Amino acid sequence: VDDGSDPPLSTTHLGPETQAKFRVKVMRHETTVGLIGAKKTGGDGATGDIVVFFDCHVAPQPKWYEDFLELISENYRRMVVPHITALDVDTWKQIGSGGGLAKCYLTWDADFKWVDSNDRYIPVISGGLLGMSRRWWQETGGYDKEMLGWGGENLDQSLRVWLCGGEIVMAPNSEVAHMWRDGSQKTRARYHLVGDTQRNRARAVYAWYGEFASKLQHYPNFASRHPMADGSPWYGDLGDFQKVRDRLAGCRSFAWFLKRFHDIYEDGGLLPPEVFMLREEKSGKCLWFQGHAGTSGSGQEGAALEPCNEQDDRFFWHLGNADRRTGKCCSGLRAWNTDQCLRGGQGGGKAITGICSVAGNDQGQGWALTSSGQLQRGGSCLGP
């Protein structure tokens, strides 16, 4: 799909000879509509039994398709995701000998994070590398036509698959090398930005979270949005989602999804039974998270001792991360309504946090409250 490229791809990289040689069909938008709309155009226009979506900045590795064919042929309602590895943009070759990422989980602020687990099932896809039967694409409605640009479509698609009778699995042997943006000129984005990612993500939440959708109001980026002048929701009409539910009759609730992936949401500490403040006895001050609610932009934040304030939820913490010895919660401390867990002290009443390892794989986040009220990791304690 040529999403409004100037000049058109059919006049540069994909001319008539190339199209004929490799049996490529080019579909073009005269005006850029963004990644989601481009993928929907391609999916709706596909004629084969299996539809595969790849970004333009990837290099599928030899025999990547074998797992896709086998797994989808076993269950037409199955979405398949490859191992996503790293791409050398100079040679267009895969870096290293494999491994890679595939699994993500859904956060309360409508974002997604990489996660490890011991089975092949994927709660949430990261984005654009996946395959599914054309039949299942059509039955689920593909992508929400009201989402523009990039972001949120992976949350919506993951939830409509899981909640309405499908499943998402990792292809055990399929690898696709992906260009990760590293801040260099070579990997910077060169496309025209369109759409509103926050609106896209809100549409996914209000469409599928049910009673849990109110949690979105805990995050300023969403709570600050207001209804349209005519009183309609700022994220638009959700009628098309109800059409999907009606067509697929029997779609489950979001509570079912949380239970289905209890190893993340319950055992990983994302459904805390309580939140609390941490007061240092000598100074009488409390541990205050220095970041904001939601996903950290840098992936790392700070914490410091400040005068306690029960009206400021940045003072609230809860237990998080699975304990690898038991498989159950918890082995760390998470700042409430964030993706950050306590990592270590810096002295002077200060500490640092990092992206929570919900599977409990980061030993640096292994902090616990002892019976004597101390914050302890191994043989050391956190103090002023």
N, C-alpha and C positions, 0 to 999 in steps of 0.2 A: 504494500500500500504506500503510495507516494502522497504524503500529507502536505501538499502545497509547496513542494520543493521548487526553488527558483535558481537555475532552470529545471524543468521537469526531468526526473530520473530517466525517462524513456529517450531523452535526447543526450544523455551523458553516459551513465553506467549500464542502463538496461535498454539498449536499442533493440530494434526488430530482430536482428541476427541473434543476439543473446537470448531474447525471449523465446525464439524458436528452438535454439540449441538446447536450452535447459528447461523448456516447457514452463516458462514463467508467464503468469498473467499479471499485468500491472493495472491496479485500480488507483485512480488519482482523485484527490480533493483539490479543487482549484484554490481553496482557502484553507489554511491550517486550522484543524479542529483539535489537535493534540493526540497524545498516545492512545487514550481510551477510545475515542471516536474512530481512529485509524484501525485499531484492533477489531472493533465491532464491524467496520466495513469489510475487513478481511474475513472475519469469522462468518458473517452473514453471506458472503460471496463464495465461500468454499464449496466445493462439490465432492470432495473425497469423503471416505468414511471416517477418517480421523483428522482433526484440526489441531495443528501444532503452532504455538505462538513463540517466536524468538525475537528479541530485540536486534537492532542492526549492529550493535557493538558486541557481538558474541561470535565464538567459533565452535560449533558443534564438533565433538571428537568422533573418531571412527566408531561405527556401529551404535551410535547414540540412540538410534530408532528401534533397536531390537526389543528393549524392555518396554517401550511405548506400545508396540504392536501386541506383544504378549499380554501385558497387564490390562490394556483396554479391551482386548478381545475376550478376556475372562469376565468383564463386567462393564457394560456400556456406560454405567453411571460413575465410573472411576476416572478421576483426574490424576495425571501422572506428572511428577516434577523431577528433573534430573539433578544430579550433584552439580552445584554451581562452583566452578573453580576460577582461577585468576588467568587473565589474558595478558600476554606481552604485546603491547600495541605496536611495537617496532617490527616484530616478526610475525605477528598474528598467530602465535603458537601458545599453547597452554604452558603456564609456569608450573614446574614441578611434575609429579607423577600421579596426580589425582587427589582424592579426598574431597574437599569442598563442602559447601553449605547447601541446605535444602529446606530446613524447617524453621518456621517462625510461630510466635504466639501473638495474640491480640491483646493490646493494653487497654486500660479503661479510658484513656484519652484518644482512642481511635487511631493508635499507631501500631507498629508491629516491631518485634524484636526477635533476633535469632535465638534458637533454643536447641538443646540436645535432648534426646530421648532414646530409649532402647528398642523402639519398634519402628515400623516403616511408615506410620501414619503421620500426616502433616496437618496441624490445626489450621494454619494460615499460610498461604503462599506469599513469597516476597514480592512478586510482581509478574513479569512478562515471560517467564520461561516455563512452559507447561504444554501438555497435550490432553485432548479429550475427544470423545466420539462426537461427530457432527450431530448425531441424534440428541445427545445430552446437552450440547451447546444450544440447540434449538429449543428443547424442552425447558431449560432453565432461563431462556431469554438472553443468553450471552451477557453483555454489559448493559448497565443502566444508561439509557440514552441521554439522561439529564446530567451525567457526569462529564465534565470537560477537562481537557489537559491531562494531567498526570496525578495519581495518588488517590487512594480510596477504593479503586476498582478491585484491587486484590482482596480487600476486606469483604466487600460485597460478594464477590464471586466465591470466596471461601465459605462464607456463611450460607449462601443460597445452595451450595453443593451439599454441605454437611447437614443443614437443617431440613433439606427437602429430599433426603433419601439417597444421597451419593456419598462418596468418600474421596479423600486425597491421599495418595501414597507416593513414596520416594522410589524412583527407579534405581535398583541396586547397582547397576553397572553403567548407566548412562551418565556421561559427563559433557558439560557445555562450559567452555571457558568464557568468562565475562570480563569486560573492561570496567574496572572499578575507578571511580573518579578520585584522584589523589591530589588535586589542587594544581596540577601542572597544566600548561597550555594544551598539551596533547590530549588530555582527557576532559577538558572543560566542556560544558554543554554548549551546543551551537544551534539549538532549535529555538523557535519562537514560542515563548511562554503564553499559554492561554488558560482560561478557567480559574477556578478557586478550589484549591486542594482541601481547605477546611470545610467548604460546602460539600464536596464529594464525600469526605469522611463522615460528616454529620448525616448525610443521606443514608449511608450504610448503617450507622448506629440507630437512627430513628426507624429504619425499615426493619431491622432484625433483632435489636436488643430487647424489645418489649418493655417490661417494667424496669429493666436495668438502664434504659436510656437516660433516665434522670441523672445518672452519675456524671454525664457529660457536663452538667452545670457546675461541677467542682473545678472546672478548668477555664481560666480566664479567656483563652482564645475562642472558646465556644460560648461561654456565659455572656460575653460582651456583645454578641450578635443579637439583633432585634428583629421583630417581625417586619414584613414589608408594609408599605403604606396602606394597602388594602386589608391588612390584618392577617394575611397568609404567612405561613412559616418561612423564615429566611432561607431555609434549605430546599424549598420547593415542594411540589405535590408528590406524594408517594404512591399514587394510585397504581402505577405499573408494577410495584412490588406485590400488591395484593392480587394482581392478575396472575403473577407467577405462583403465588400460594394457591389460588383457585385452580390453576391448571394442573399443579402437582399434588393437589389434595393430600393433606396429612403432614405438612411441614411442621417440624418440632419447634419448641420454644428455645430461647437462648439459654435458659436454665439447663436444658438437656445438654447443650454444647459445653457448658461449664463442668457438668458432671462427667461428660464423655472424656474430657481432658482434665480430670481431677488431679493428675500428676503435676500439672502446671498450676492450675488455679487454686486448688486446695493444698496440695503438698508443697507447692512452690510459694505459698504465702500471699497469693493475690486476692484471697477472700478472708481477710483477717477478722477474727471475732472481736478484737478490741484494738484501739490505738492508745498510746500513752505518751507522757512526757518523761524525759530523762534529766533528773536534777542532780547536780554535783553537790555533795553534802557540805563541803567546806565553804564554798563560795555562795551556795544557795541559788546559783544560776542553772539554767537549763540548756540542753544541747539544741541549737537552732540551725536548721538546714538553710544554707545560703542561696540555694537555687529557687526556682519557681515550680509550681504545680505543673505536671505533665512531663513530657520527654525533654531531657537535657540536650541542648544544642551542641555542647562540646563533649558529652559523654562522661564528664567528670565535674564534680562540684565540691564545695567545701561545707564545713559545719563548724560552729563555734559556740562557746558558752556565752549566753546573753541573759539578761533579766527575764525570768519566766513570764509568759503571757498566754493564758488559756484561750484568748480570743484570736491568736495567730496560729493557724494550722501548720505553719512551717516548723512549729515546735513538736509536732506529732510524729511518732514513729510506731512501727509495729514489727512483729516477727516476720521474717521472710526467708526464702530459699529453702529448698529441700535439704534434709540431712542425708548425706550419701550412705551413712551407716544403716539407717532405717528406711529410707525412701520416703519418709514423711516430713512434714514441717516441724521444726524449722532449724536453720543453722546460721542465721544472720539477722541483721536489723535493717529495715527498709524505711526510708522517709515516705510518709503517707502521701498518696496521690502523685508519686513520682516513679521514675525508673531507676532510682539511685539507692544503693545500699552502702552502709558504712564499711570503709576499707581499713582505715588506720589513723592513729593519732599523729599530730605534728608537734606536740608540746604547746605550752602556752594556752591551753584550753581550746585548741583547734584540731580539726580532723578533716579527712578527705573522704569522698564517696565516689563510687563508680557504678556503671550499669550493672544491675542485679543479675547474678547468675542463678536463675530460678532452679536449675537442676542441681545447684550446690557444688559446682565444679571449681569454683574460685576459692581456694583456701584463705586468700587474703580477706574474704568477707565472712569468715567463720567466727563472728562475735556472738557472745551469749551473755545473758544476765545470770549471775550466780545467785545462790540462795542468800548470800550476804549483801546483795545489791550492787556488786561490782560488774563492770563491763569487761569481759575477759575473752581473749583469743589465745588459745594455747596457754603458755605460761606467763603472758603479759596482760596487763590491765590498762584501760584507757583512763587517763586522769588529767588534771589541769597542768 
